[in-house]
Amino acid sequence: VRFAPLLAAYVWQRQPFRLRYVPRRGETPAHIGGTTLFGDNVEDEWFIVYLIREITREFPGLAARIDDNDGEFLLIEAADFLPKWLNPENSENRVFFYKGELHIIPLSETSEQDWDLSAPCPTIPQALALLSARSEEFLAAEPIRAAVHKRIDGYPEKIQASLHRARCYLPARIVAVLKQRPSLVAAAVQAFYLRDPGDLRACRRPFRTFPAEQCVMTLVTFTRCLYAQLVQQKFVPDRRSGYTLPAPSHPQYRAYELGMKLAHGFEILCSKSSEVAPDAKRNVLSGPLWERFLRSLKEKDYFKGEMEGSAKYLELLHMAEDHFQQSVAVPESSVEVSPGDEILTLLQTTSIDLKELEREAACLPPEDDDSWLDITPDALDQMLKETRNESLPSTNEEEQKYDLETVAESMKAFVSKVSTHEGAEMPW
């Protein structure tokens, strides 16, 4: 609940951040853990790193480790500053967040000799015992901590900066669904973005679930990643679908195009769902756990003083319900409800007031500027320069000149080397 206000408003690319109780298994003690597919939006991964760090700061009795498909990616981020002994083979169970800071258990704790690079990795119980007793000795070097901190600097304020609000001309039924479950925009964008010919079969006829009728203008909240995926793809709808676009010169052309693509994503999701959608709510929003969750949100001023029943209050409430159903109330063993099933269930239980939606469309707030999509050559040069300066601690002009000359001489020597069937020998 401490982090629910942040999580409820967050739009995840693929899966939400979820932690579950995991029973003891072998040498791994019982713990709280989870896995998230972050897909194409790497910022989701770094937001999770921020959350993990803050959890260990908020609850100082906890130690946490985090990795991804590349392994100990926190070490990769700080690769320029790591001690020479640390490598992928001996880093397991050595890197932890503890009391809000990054800790690295040194080689000397698992080997009699500091230079024994083949020393075994500590077990998790060994690592936890060392952290508990002597954590101050294992605090990661300041440059390592600074490199990781820089990557997550700006959260939680950075969440709002990662969102993009754009006007979309959508069927009223989709607008009603997004009012109830704003996070479904991610599943719809992914369904459109990753579509295959089989998916498009459902879009080569008048849409069954979301026909191109009773459309209204609305403001949809994307992440920048989702918006870029939707806007950058060229797509011409099948004439049989019922969706047509105005001329590109039309002032609302972008909104019509975005709405058409998003509608295709929603239709694809529903075409993959089962015939009878299960009850997505599963009564979880009327149980004691939900009541405690809602009470805690109110105590932490999640609703920001909004009057109960107001439009803003209901918007925040729907986001909280969405987060609760996705991240809190789903047992680990249960089968997750597919986005298509959830959409169909929402349509069964949601009344659609077309006139009210049209009134809202008449006074929409302005959409966000998307000029961030275009990177100028100067901006690209600046980004490359910043990256280069990060990887080269020294910016002394003479040292840079020396480095370039050394590289040039080395390349000349390498090119002039006669190669054999075993390859060319690198002239160190």
Secondary structure, 3 states (H helix, E strand, C coil): CCCHHHHHCCCCCCCCCCCEEECCECCECCEEECCCCCCCCHHHHHHHHHHHHHHHHHCCCCEECCCECCECHHHHHCHHHCCCCCCCCCCCCCEEEECCEEEECCHHHCCCCCCCCCCCCCCHHHHHHHHHHHHHHHECCHHHHHHHHHHHCCCCCHHHHCEEEEEEEEEHHHHHHHHHCCCHHHHHHHHHHCCCHHHHHHHCCCCCCCCCCCEEEEEEEEEHHHHHHHHHCCCCCCHHHCCCCCCCCCCCHHHHHHHHHHHHHHHHHHHCCCCCCCCCCCCHHHCHHHHHHHHHHHHCCCCCCCCCCCHHHHHHHHHHHHHHHHHHCCCCCCCCCCHHHHHHHHHHHCCCCHHHHHHHHHCCCCCCCCHHHCCCHHHHHHHHHHHHHHHCCCCCHHHHHHHHHHHHHHHHHHHHCCCECCECCCCC
